[in-house]
Amino acid sequence: MPTPRKRKPGRPPGKKSDPNYVQVTGYVKRETYRALKIRCFQEDLEISEVMQILIDKWLESRNLP
């Protein structure tokens, strides 16, 4: 009887395999994207984290009475 293979060490599962996340696409100005990439690198953030924060704030602002 074959023995089960052990998983090799590697990256932990990411958002792509997390059912709580979906991929979205959109268009932004090239200059904006470059500035975003630089700032995210400087602050050790992922672009998706910034998008989540901004979208949440935008949605909250639309729920005002």
N, C-alpha and C positions, 0 to 999 in steps of 0.2 A: 504494500500500500504506500503510495507516494506521500512524503511529508509536505505539509503546507509551506509555501514560501514565506520567508520573513520579508517584511517591507524594508527596503533600503532607506537609510536616513535621507531626508531631502527637505524641501520646503514644506511648511505646514499648509494645510488646505486654505485657500483664499476665498475671496468674496464670490468668485465665479462658481464655486461649488456650494455656496451657502444659499439655501432656498429663500432666505429673507432679503436677498439682494437681486436686482434685475439690472441689466445693462441698458443704458440709454445713450443716444447720440444727439449731437446738435452742432451748430456752427457758431464759432466765435471769431472775432478778428484775429489775424495772425499775431499782431503785436500783443494783444491781450493774452493769448495763449503762451507766448514766449515769456512774458512777465510772470504769468501764473506758474509756469514750470520752474522759473528761477526762484520765486518766493517760496514755493512748496519745498524745493530742495534746501533752501536756507533754513526753513523752519521744521524740516523733517516731517512733512505732511504729505499725504497722498491727495491728488487732485479730487478724487471721489469724496474725501473727507470735507474738503472745502465746499464742493458742490452740495453735499448733504446739509452742511451748516447754512449755506445761503438759501437753499430751497426751503428748509424748515422755517427760517426767519421770514422769507417772502410769504409763505403760506400763513404763518401766524399773523402777519400784518393784514392779510385779507379777511381774517375772522373777526376784526374789530366791529363793534355794533355801529 
